């Protein structure tokens, strides 16, 4: 039986996940979301107590893995890109092999959190590294309009979405303050190491996320285990170690969400953590706190269900710039006074259950979080937000832009429970990786 997750509504009933309302699952920024997890990590482990006020509110007490105390040893926070709460639950429910008792142990140690809006990596990881919602730090999509550059940018590549190349917008001499005025939790006093792929070393997005932290690149899964063990074996290890694992998200984009894939990736992660535990002394592995979470889940969204906006000139004619956002949450800068016409032209192309929100309504519903907001928030999103139901996605290819290398079968970014809920598994490294 899976452990009962606390509710994710800001004042919801403890012990239950948040209900999916008219729009879906709204982010619970008041104490049950990824930014609150980061704020808790800073408050419990950081060395500058007053700096925690610069982040958002902490996790509600019943969700706080520390119980309100400073952890005995380092906290290892493993971020599994693409790991959603419903998929996690299904994986545990399908488990029947006696040798997989560890998986049921993870289930009993798990609770549900909400991601952020949009439920996408760029927004969620920036919230995890700053402790504040997207509306405050200003990174609000995989693709977003950046007024100072006059382009729709691919925020992972830090380059214009319509052009090839990386880091043409946030070069080596640029500052992350060009994009956000929210400091990282590392700048605020959390002494931390970050383990992520070696191909991300020095990239603009890496600098946006991890300013103030030690970056420890890894090349392969075995290199990750080796490097994590080496960091934890130091005489004076960091207060926190953040580990980023990207392969579940990648394979679900290519193949679609599938319990087999989730189970396989969780088994790999458990094996890697077990190898790390085996290289530590019994005392050290019992003192290391292990937190495992995701940035979002995924819904089945085959390419055949996408609406290719660039193939509909009447819709594009109502915009002052190319669309942005994510496949499951589109941002549109509509020509002033033409919002009604824009919706009339788009409605016949999308399912009846599609939601159309003007920016002020999205703000009032709390999608981006409470104020203070980034001064460019409205400019970076647009005047109308469009949220189609699964499996529909919104795509746009700029004239002359490259075709996708492979069709995709999974997507995220919206408010469907599959996308918007993530697990938080918490215990010690010895408990969750197994004594050896």
Secondary structure, 3 states (H helix, E strand, C coil): CCCCCCCCCCCCCCCCCCCCCCCCCCCCCCCCEHHHHHHHHHHHHCCCHHHHHHCCCCCCHHHCCCCCCCCCCCEEEEEECCCCHHHHHHHHHHCCCHHHHHHHHHHHCEEEEECCCCCCHHHHHHHHHHCCCHHHHCCCCCEEEECCCCEEEECCCCEECCCCCCCCCCCCCCCHHHCCCCCCCCCCCCCEEEEEEHHHCCCHHHHHHHCCCEEEEECCHHHHHHHHHHHHCCCCCCCEEEEEECHHHHHHHHHCCCHHHHHHHHHHHHHHHHHHHHCCCHHHHHHCEEEEEECCCCEECCHHHEEEHHHCHHHHCCECCCCEEECCEEEECECCCCHHHHHHHHHCCCCCCCEEEEHHHHHHCCCCCCCCCCCCHHHHHCCEEEECCCCCEEECCCCCCCCCCCCCCEECCCCCHHHHEEEEEEEEHHHHHCCC
